[in-house]
Amino acid sequence: MATPINDFVKAYSKSGTVRFHMPGHKGAEFHGLEPLDITEINGADYLYDADGIIGQSESQTAKAFGTAATLFCTEGSSLCIKTMLGLVKLSSKAQRPVILAPRNVHKAFIDACILLDLDVRWLYPQTPTTSICCADITPAQFEKALSEDGIDAVYVTSPDYLGNLADIRAISQICKAHSIPLLVDNAHGAYTAFLKDSLHPIALGADMCCDSAHKTLPCYTGTAYLHISQSANAAFAQDAKRVMSLFGSTSPSYLLLQSLDLCGDMLASGEFSKQLESAVSRVADCKQKLEKQGWQLCGSEPMKITVCAAKCGYDGKVLADMLRCGGIEPEYSDVQFVVLMAGVSNTQADFDRLAAVLGSIPIKPPIDSDLPPVLPTTRQMPIRQAALQKGVSVDDALGRICALSVTACQPSVPVVVSGELITQDVVKILKRYSIFSVNVL
Ligand SMILES: Cc1ncc(COP(=O)(O)O)c(C=O)c1O
């Protein structure tokens, strides 16, 4: 167990060395963390050519996750997603590789398609959903889609924003049988590697996945991992740093690297797994209490509590405000749901407060959230070709082709993707997510 990045930075900050290098604060305290905020000085290694302290820390973390390689990232899963897809592009012979994906992708996926000129074959649930956040696709649907030619990779978002987990084990077996790499957006599931029975995509057979360390581990915002499995195409691990640097800043934050370094030590020591075990049981107890109070919950992710607000008589936005009045800030809300994300640092008192506040709110008859189902759209042209056009009001966009994909700030799942036709239903969903302007061709 080791914390090489922290050790180096601490020693440097105490050394009295005169800083004639970036950053401009020179280590003088202003916000408070400046003494520990350095750049790639002598001995501090390079994120994109890591063979020193960063490389050592990454190796320790890779061991903890059981991967062939784990890359630190200081620009979130957003950068890791672009990297995974960049690696697919690099390994594919196709001019415009095609990715098979359920429709509930994060916007970083669409951004990558624009930047890399990728095409997508979307999968939609057999029973249409009214939430853009989820897409319950059966393994049989993947099998059927992969029996057709022309797919270069499969990309799955799991867990989704509402806490639904895809059957990664079954999907990975299908992908392996077709020799197609499986990429997983596991932004919400870094912690799943440390459950008693791992639910982490790499353990379940994925070739690559991204984890936002900051979402579920005790890490600073912006920290993430790109994991590559032992059984993946060896070229992925070889080329990963080069491809990540294509999209990343040349000035990675050492504060974030220190955070990843400390966390890696905690993961490797088994301390996080211990804390997680207790936290999972606190969440399970709390879910049980809420269900006894009459609240309907959904999602199977062990550390997320998703309240089906509309089914219990509330617009999720209104219910979120009621929680705020009780001193609780949720992760996300929309007309149908309120999502609460728990972490190992949430105490029993936190869960007691949640149960007390929700317990004081009467359950009412379900309300109709008036959202049309998310149905297959009409694709008129490749994503990249459509992307960079002018903005108009949503009403004027009816019948036109979407240019830049449109997402609400949260959950950042696109309602309409570049190159698709904007129908009346799309206009309705955009307005429900408070989106009033859209770029069209
Ligand atoms: C499902 C999903 N994927 C990817 C991301 C991007 O992660 P990051 O914020 O770490 O860049 C998010 C962010 O919320 C997300 O919800």
The ligand as a Gaussian input file, in Angstrom:
#p B3LYP/6-31G(d) Opt

LIG

0 1
 C      -24.260000       7.969000     -17.024000
 C      -23.184000       9.012000     -17.042000
 N      -22.117000       8.824000     -17.818000
 C      -21.098000       9.719000     -17.877000
 C      -21.154000      10.864000     -17.132000
 C      -20.011000      11.842000     -17.215000
 O      -19.260000      11.724000     -16.059000
 P      -18.258000      12.874000     -15.544000
 O      -19.122000      13.920000     -14.923000
 O      -17.403000      12.155000     -14.574000
 O      -17.522000      13.380000     -16.731000
 C      -22.255000      11.117000     -16.303000
 C      -22.332000      12.343000     -15.508000
 O      -23.223000      12.593000     -14.762000
 C      -23.293000      10.165000     -16.260000
 O      -24.384000      10.359000     -15.498000

